[in-house]
Amino acid sequence: MATEQKLMRAIRVFEFGGPEVLKFQSDVAVPIPKDHQVLIKVYACGVNPVDTYIRSGTYGRKPHFPFTPGFDVAGVIEAVGDNVSGFKKGDRVFTINTISGGYAEYAVAADDAVYILPEKLDFKQGAAIGIPYFTAYRALIQRARVKPGESVLVHGASGGKSVGEKGIDVIIEMLANVNLSNDLKLLSNGGRVVVVGSRGSVEISPSDAMRKEASIIGVALFNSTKEEFQQFAAALQAGMEIELFWTLKIFWT
């Protein structure tokens, strides 16, 4: 006798566009975890800029229709597929890369993209910390190789200002098409601009980089290896244990 397929509520997208293409459905099949996958009961889901790019069709990754958006989720393991040994039903977890989409009551993810949620974080914090924290670690530690004592500027769309003779050692650039030319002028000798985000092209003068022997470094989180992702998660867990993150606050709107 066939087992009846369980249904869930989810947001589905049938065409690219603005927020109006997000459609609520209450009859979506609950995904079944396959080999090396887990099923997560979603308690919270993050909304990242990349979700809006994919929804609008402007991102390099083009999903097949219909699809459910959302990568960052936090929740509880509901079921595990074959050959999963690191998790069990009831574990509190978060992931930054769902397979089936996070804007839903349940989501499937590969077991090597799922991490135990630190006890000090609630589900909302768990859903908000994954991609932002992992991206920051990738940019600062692995790509910029920032050292103790170096100055760091996290640059959005605020434009450039004088920072004195020495300049900035590392600039984390969120909007390179607006700021990159100014960034090169702000750098110290041997400084690095780490490009995390850009929404278009920009014209720069190579001589600005030559004079300071500066570097422009790109960051794409999902180019990280499985081992590097494990480093991100281990650093997060270690930081929670020594209460390194409690000077920061996470806000939602």
N, C-alpha and C positions, 0 to 999 in steps of 0.2 A: 504494500500500500504506500503510495507516494506521500511524502511529508508536505503539509501545506506550507507554502512560502510566506514567511513573515513580512509584513509591510511596515514602513516607517514614513515619517514626514521629512521632507528635504526640499531644498531650493534647487531648481533645475534651470538650465540655460539652453534654449533651442536655437538661438541666433546671437551673433555678436551685436553689442550696442551698449547703451547706458544702463543705469540701474533698473530701468523699466523692463529689461529683458529677464530679470530675476523672477522666476515663477515658483510660487509655493505649491507643492503637491503633497498629498497625504497618502498616496498609494504607491510609493516607491519601494521596490523590493529591498529588504535588508541584505547587504552583500555577505557572501559566504567566504571566510578566509581559506585561502589555498595553502599550498606548501610554503613554509617559512613566512606565513602571514598571520596577523592577529586582527580580531574584530574588537573595536573600541566603542563603548557606549559613550557618546560625546556629551560632556558636561559644559564645555566652553570651546569656542572656535575663534581664532584670531582673524582679523581682516587686515591684510597687508596690501601695499601698493601693487604688488605683482598680481594679486587677485583681480584688481580693476583692469590691469593691462590685458590679462587673459580674457576677461569678460568682454572687453571692448574690441578684441581681435588685433591689438597692436603689439602683442608680445610674440617672440619667436616661436614659442611652444603653442601649437594650435590643437586643442583637444577636439575629439569627435563629439558631435551633437547626438542626443542631449548630454550635458555633463553637469556635475555638481561642483561648484567652486570650493576653495578653501583648502589650505595645506596645514596650517598650525592648529592642532586640537589638543585638548587635555580631557582625560576621562578615566574610565575604568575598563580593564580588559573584560570583555564579555565572552569571548571564545578564542581558541587558538587553532591554527591549522596544523597539518602534519609537520614533523621535524622542527617544532618550536620548543626549545628547552629553557630559554631564559625568562619566560613569562608564564603566568598562570591566571586563571579567572580571578578577578577581584583586585589585581594589581593596579595601583594608581600610576598613570603613565602620561607622557606627552609625546607628540611626534611633530615633525616639521614637513612631512611629505606624505600625506594620505594618497592612497591609490584611487579610492572611490569618491573623494571629496568630503570636506569637513562641514559644510553647511547642511548638516543632516543629524538625525538622532543616533546613527551608527556610521562608523567609517572603518574601512580596511586599510592597513598599512603593512609594509614589509617589516619583519621583526628586527632587521638591522637598522631601521630608521625610527625605532621606538625606544624611549628612554624612561627610566623610573622617575616619577615626579618627586622632587625633594619634599619631605614632610612639611617644611616651613612654607611651602607655596600652596595656595589654593588653586582651584581649577582655572579661574580667570587669569591669575598670574601665569599659570603654566601654559595657557593658550597664547599669552602675549609675549612670552620670553624667548621662545624657540628661535625663529628666524632672526629677530633683531639681535639677540645675544650671540648666536652662532656667527652671524655676519660680522658683528663687531670683533669677535675673537679672530675670525679669519683675516679681517683687514689689518688689525693692529699687531697681532702676535705672529701669524704665519706669513703674511705678505709684506707688511711694513717692517716687521722685526723690530718693533719699538723697544728702546732700552731705557732703564731707569734714568731719570733726570732729563729726558727729552721732553720738549713741549709738543702738545697735540692740539690741533684745532679741528673741531667737527663743524664742517661748513655746509650750510644749507643754501638759501638764496639771499643771504644778507649783504653780499658784496664785500669788497676788500677794505681794510683799514690798516693804518700804520701799526706795526708791532715792534718798532725799534730797529736797531742796527742788525742784531743777530738774526732775526726772523724766526719762523716756525720750523721745527724739525719734521713734523708729520702733519699733513692735512688730510682728514677723511672727508672726501668730497661727495656730496649727495646730489649735486646738480651741476655736473661738469660742463654742460653746454653753456651755462651762464657764467660760471666762476673760474674755469680752468686757467684762463689767461691771467687773471688777477692772482690766482693761487701761486703760480710760478714766481711772481714778483714778491710774494709774502714769504717764500721759503728761505731757510738758512742754507749755507753751503752744504751740499750733500743731502739736502732735504728730499722728502718723498711726498708726492701727491697720490693718495690711494683713491681711485675712482670706484665708488660704490653705486652711484646712480648718474644717469644722464638721459635727457629727453630730446636730444638732437645733436647737430654737429656744431663745432666751434673752430675758429681760426686762432692759432697760437704762433708765437715767434720762437723757433727752435733755439735762438740765441739766448733766450731767458733761461732755458734749461742748461745750455752749454756753460754759461758763465758760472753757474752755481753747481755744476755737475749734479743736477737734480734728476730725479727719476719720476716717471708717471707710471703707476702700477694699477692694473685692473683687478677687480675682484668679482668673481662669480661663485657664489656660495656652493652651488651644486656641482662645481668642478672638484670639490673636495673629495678625498678618498674616504672609504669606510673607516679607516684608522683615524683620519683627521676628525671625522664626525664624532668618534668616540672620545677624542681629546677634548672637543668642545663640551660634551656632556660631563666628562670627568672634571673639567675645570669649573663648570657650573656647580656640580655637587660639592666640590672642595670649597668653593666660595661660600656656599650656603652654610657649610659646617663651621666655618670661622666667622660667620656673619659679615662677610665682606660686602654683601649687597644691601644691607639694611640701612645704608646711608642714602639709598635711592628709593624713589617712589614710582609706582606705575599707575597711570591714570587712564580712565576710559571715558569716552563721551557717548 
